[in-house]
Amino acid sequence: MANEGEAGVEIAGIYEDGIQFIRRYEPSHPDADAEGYVLYPNVSPIEEMVNLLSATRSFEANVQSMNAIKELARKSLEIGK
């Protein structure tokens, strides 16, 4: 739990995406089921990379806007001197 004045992260929820595993017929594979199929993860590296780049760009934009706000506040305080 975050202390007063500290930002924290809260989990909004956990859910299953509903996308099925990739099923390949490989009867000689040690993880094959009784029918000879192996289940592989449904993670798309391309989609994950796009999500990563999007999150990075959003974070950079937020940092720049916060820096601009801090600079405006600092300049406003200088005017009052």
PEVEN-V591439 format. One record per backbone hydrogen bond with DSSP energy under -0.5 kcal/mol. NH is the residue of the N-H (numbers start at 1). CO is the residue of the C=O. E is the energy in kcal/mol with one decimal. If there is no record, write none. Layout:
nh=NH co=CO e=E
nh=NH co=CO e=E
This chain:
nh=6 co=3 e=-2.1
nh=12 co=10 e=-0.6
nh=22 co=40 e=-2.2
nh=23 co=21 e=-0.5
nh=24 co=22 e=-0.6
nh=24 co=38 e=-2.5
nh=26 co=24 e=-0.9
nh=26 co=36 e=-2.3
nh=29 co=26 e=-1.8
nh=32 co=29 e=-1.7
nh=33 co=37 e=-2.7
nh=36 co=33 e=-1.5
nh=38 co=24 e=-3.0
nh=40 co=22 e=-3.3
nh=40 co=38 e=-0.5
nh=45 co=43 e=-0.7
nh=48 co=44 e=-2.4
nh=49 co=45 e=-2.1
nh=50 co=46 e=-2.1
nh=51 co=47 e=-2.2
nh=52 co=48 e=-2.2
nh=53 co=49 e=-2.6
nh=54 co=50 e=-2.4
nh=55 co=51 e=-2.4
nh=56 co=52 e=-2.4
nh=57 co=53 e=-2.5
nh=58 co=54 e=-2.3
nh=59 co=55 e=-2.4
nh=60 co=56 e=-2.5
nh=61 co=57 e=-2.3
nh=62 co=58 e=-2.2
nh=63 co=59 e=-2.4
nh=64 co=60 e=-2.3
nh=65 co=61 e=-2.2
nh=66 co=62 e=-2.3
nh=67 co=63 e=-2.4
nh=68 co=64 e=-2.1
nh=69 co=65 e=-2.2
nh=70 co=66 e=-2.4
nh=71 co=67 e=-2.3
nh=72 co=68 e=-2.4
nh=73 co=69 e=-2.3
nh=74 co=70 e=-2.4
nh=75 co=71 e=-2.5
nh=76 co=72 e=-2.3
nh=77 co=73 e=-2.0
nh=78 co=74 e=-1.6
nh=79 co=75 e=-1.7
nh=80 co=76 e=-1.2
nh=81 co=78 e=-1.1
